[in-house]
Amino acid sequence: MKKTYREILKWGDKHEEQIDEGTLRVLKKKFEMSDADINNKMLTGDTEVKLDKKVSLDEKFINEFISISGEENVKYDDYSRAEHSFGKFYTDLMNLRKEQIKTPPDLVIFPRNDDEIEKIISICKDNNIALTPFAGHSSVTRGVETPKGGVSLDLTKHINKVIEVNEKNTTVRVQTGMYGPAFEDYLNNFGDSYSCGHFPQSFEYSTVGGWVAARSAGQASTGYGKIDDMILAMKIITPSGIIQTKDYPSTAQAWDLNKIFIGSEGTLGVITEVTMKIRKFRPQNTSYASFIFKNFEFAVEAMRTIMQSGIGKPHLFRISDPEETDISFKTMNFDNTLADKFIKTLGYKTGERCLMFVAIEGDKDYAKFVKAKVKIIAKKFGGFFLGGKPTKKWLEQRYSSAYLREPLMDIGIMTDTIETAVTWDNLTQLRNEVIKYLKKRDKTVVMIHISHVYENGANLYITFLSPMAKENEIDDYVNYHKGLVDTIHKNKGSLSHHHGIGRSLAPWMMDEMGKENMALLQAVKNHLDPKGIMNPDGTLGLK
Ligand SMILES: Cc1cc2nc3c(=O)[nH]c(=O)nc-3n(C[C@H](O)[C@H](O)[C@H](O)COP(=O)(O)OP(=O)(O)OC[C@H]3O[C@@H](n4cnc5c(N)ncnc54)[C@H](O)[C@@H]3O)c2cc1C
């Protein structure tokens, strides 16, 4: 393998994605790009990694770590340190493209078991060495950076096995460094066949522990809940000792200790094991539906009514706003086909219409029943039934857009996403204000969808694309992003619905949470991590 910056910044390790013809056509039109612009690749990061910052950790400690985990599991060459310096936030990728790695970890350790993790944490605590848990590094909030150097503790190499599946309880006990596909494959092939039910878009390159630590949501979260709702028990190795909870289906034993660690983003300790709910894997039972609505407001009202009617819940439930709907129609070459012309004659106009995707899993009769009810409610709000195919098609390519980020950045397009949770009564205003803010920038595409839905509100997932400010790419992005977060915050959206806070959203935490709430978080941190070694320097806004 070539040891370049590009290998590190690339999404996954599969392939270099090419931008398809349909998308290229849309890009050229929206951003007024010529063929020369498209062929002119910039900041591709194709050079070999070389770090300026030398390892500053005393050799004595390096040898101690080697004696614990073995020479093959302790790395301090430039490439390993660079590989563990960043996640996938826009500035991470941009810094790698510009070959700027200011604060790599001194050392990367791949522990083989919990005993080793305990020993490593103890040495770090006694000697004030920073320690940052590292998993799929798909963090989009600057969660795995190491501003104080120290140890990056990579759990993916060894801490990655299913320990036990309990078919009677429908639970699985699993080590946290296991990647999504290996986990799901194991469950699909076990006994009566199960599924984890958790499919973030980053599924292929994120881990069970990353999901828990960053409080993630999968694409079927409307039916199965976020990771918060799936965890029964956990084991966490903290600098102050081991915390372990039990897998009761529910308890009233004081407050829920699991919740302290779900979303802790490596600031309290290393989560090494979790017991999770699983469900039967019966894809043949799934019912699919898709609809087109005349506008976003009708689609949202249909969605809200479905969620509040007590008819059962879709698992996958999405609405794309008019700009996202238009771009999918254009890139899929649906625009101006006979079907498109027909839909237009019914009043579903370009620039106003919105797609809705629905999939209901579980028992066959249940799935059919919910679909029938969804159809009745959608119709009341003018939803035109398009059959199940568009949803199935969407599901087939559900992970693919993640691969487009590299080729888009190669041709100078800033592309990023941000997401927020909002109650129904504030959703429209929040969306309008976000669009108003983002569109102040010339030539900007803003696509918004709802993809995680509750009785009381939903998330908004915002994707924006705009030409980069050449030579000033990072500062320009940081300013634009800051204005966007300010807009979300002012208009009653949460700082995050499922990406977590990391360091990128930490500056808003005090204002969002308030002094007393932050003091409580800090007190928990001070108890579990008294020396402040765990993922230090600003993660979650903690000291
Ligand atoms: C293209 C793309 C699509 C995405 N789509 C989604 C999505 O649909 N839904 C969603 O929720 N998120 C999504 N994300 C964000 C990201 O994938 C999630 O936050 C994911 O849960 C991170 O998992 P990871 O294994 O990559 O963790 P990492 O990125 O390695 O770590 C994330 C944070 O958790 C800490 N951590 C990791 N493992 C442990 C552990 N065992 N113990 C303690 N702390 C730990 C790290 O220190 C860090 O602070 C997406 C990201 C990308 C790049």
The ligand as a Tripos MOL2 file, in Angstrom:
@<TRIPOS>MOLECULE
LIG
   53    58     1     0     0
SMALL
NO_CHARGES

@<TRIPOS>ATOM
      1 C1        -19.6260    9.4490    5.6180 C.3       1 LIG1
      2 C2        -20.0800    9.4570    7.0430 C.ar      1 LIG1
      3 C3        -21.3840    9.1310    7.3360 C.ar      1 LIG1
      4 C4        -21.8270    9.1250    8.6570 C.ar      1 LIG1
      5 N1        -23.1050    8.7400    8.9130 N.ar      1 LIG1
      6 C5        -23.5360    8.6640   10.1940 C.ar      1 LIG1
      7 C6        -24.8520    8.2240   10.4870 C.ar      1 LIG1
      8 O1        -25.6420    7.8880    9.6030 O.2       1 LIG1
      9 N2        -25.2170    8.1540   11.7910 N.ar      1 LIG1
     10 C7        -24.3560    8.4770   12.7890 C.ar      1 LIG1
     11 O2        -24.7380    8.3760   13.9510 O.2       1 LIG1
     12 N3        -23.1170    8.9130   12.5370 N.ar      1 LIG1
     13 C8        -22.6810    8.9960   11.2790 C.ar      1 LIG1
     14 N4        -21.3970    9.4280   11.0120 N.ar      1 LIG1
     15 C9        -20.5070    9.7960   12.1290 C.3       1 LIG1
     16 C10       -19.6850    8.6150   12.6990 C.3       1 LIG1
     17 O3        -19.6440    7.5630   11.7820 O.3       1 LIG1
     18 C11       -20.2760    8.1400   14.0130 C.3       1 LIG1
     19 O4        -20.0560    9.1110   14.9960 O.3       1 LIG1
     20 C12       -19.7190    6.7910   14.4990 C.3       1 LIG1
     21 O5        -20.5060    6.3830   15.5850 O.3       1 LIG1
     22 C13       -18.2640    6.8360   14.9220 C.3       1 LIG1
     23 O6        -17.7960    5.5110   15.0630 O.3       1 LIG1
     24 P1        -16.2420    5.1510   14.8870 P.3       1 LIG1
     25 O7        -16.0830    3.7020   15.1800 O.co2     1 LIG1
     26 O8        -15.7560    5.6110   13.5920 O.co2     1 LIG1
     27 O9        -15.6090    5.9920   16.0720 O.3       1 LIG1
     28 P2        -14.3940    7.0260   16.0470 P.3       1 LIG1
     29 O10       -14.6290    8.0410   15.0190 O.co2     1 LIG1
     30 O11       -13.1180    6.2860   16.0040 O.co2     1 LIG1
     31 O12       -14.5710    7.6690   17.4950 O.3       1 LIG1
     32 C14       -15.6370    8.5350   17.7750 C.3       1 LIG1
     33 C15       -15.4920    9.0600   19.2250 C.3       1 LIG1
     34 O13       -15.7320    7.9970   20.1410 O.3       1 LIG1
     35 C16       -14.5800    7.7110   20.9320 C.3       1 LIG1
     36 N5        -14.5260    6.2520   21.0160 N.ar      1 LIG1
     37 C17       -14.5160    5.3630   19.9940 C.ar      1 LIG1
     38 N6        -14.5400    4.1090   20.4760 N.ar      1 LIG1
     39 C18       -14.5680    4.2000   21.8200 C.ar      1 LIG1
     40 C19       -14.6040    3.2510   22.8830 C.ar      1 LIG1
     41 N7        -14.6400    1.9440   22.6540 N.pl3     1 LIG1
     42 N8        -14.6080    3.7070   24.1650 N.ar      1 LIG1
     43 C20       -14.6020    5.0340   24.4300 C.ar      1 LIG1
     44 N9        -14.5710    5.9780   23.4670 N.ar      1 LIG1
     45 C21       -14.5640    5.5660   22.1770 C.ar      1 LIG1
     46 C22       -13.4200    8.3610   20.2170 C.3       1 LIG1
     47 O14       -12.4110    8.7650   21.1240 O.3       1 LIG1
     48 C23       -14.0970    9.5550   19.5660 C.3       1 LIG1
     49 O15       -14.2310   10.6060   20.4820 O.3       1 LIG1
     50 C24       -20.9360    9.4690    9.6930 C.ar      1 LIG1
     51 C25       -19.6060    9.7940    9.3910 C.ar      1 LIG1
     52 C26       -19.1930    9.7970    8.0820 C.ar      1 LIG1
     53 C27       -17.7700   10.1480    7.7740 C.3       1 LIG1
@<TRIPOS>BOND
     1     1     2 1
     2     2     3 ar
     3     2    52 ar
     4     3     4 ar
     5     4     5 ar
     6     4    50 ar
     7     5     6 ar
     8     6     7 ar
     9     6    13 1
    10     7     8 2
    11     7     9 ar
    12     9    10 ar
    13    10    11 2
    14    10    12 ar
    15    12    13 ar
    16    13    14 ar
    17    14    15 1
    18    14    50 ar
    19    15    16 1
    20    16    17 1
    21    16    18 1
    22    18    19 1
    23    18    20 1
    24    20    21 1
    25    20    22 1
    26    22    23 1
    27    23    24 1
    28    24    25 2
    29    24    26 1
    30    24    27 1
    31    27    28 1
    32    28    29 2
    33    28    30 1
    34    28    31 1
    35    31    32 1
    36    32    33 1
    37    33    34 1
    38    33    48 1
    39    34    35 1
    40    35    36 1
    41    35    46 1
    42    36    37 ar
    43    36    45 ar
    44    37    38 ar
    45    38    39 ar
    46    39    40 ar
    47    39    45 ar
    48    40    41 1
    49    40    42 ar
    50    42    43 ar
    51    43    44 ar
    52    44    45 ar
    53    46    47 1
    54    46    48 1
    55    48    49 1
    56    50    51 ar
    57    51    52 ar
    58    52    53 1
@<TRIPOS>SUBSTRUCTURE
     1 LIG1         1 GROUP 0 **** ****
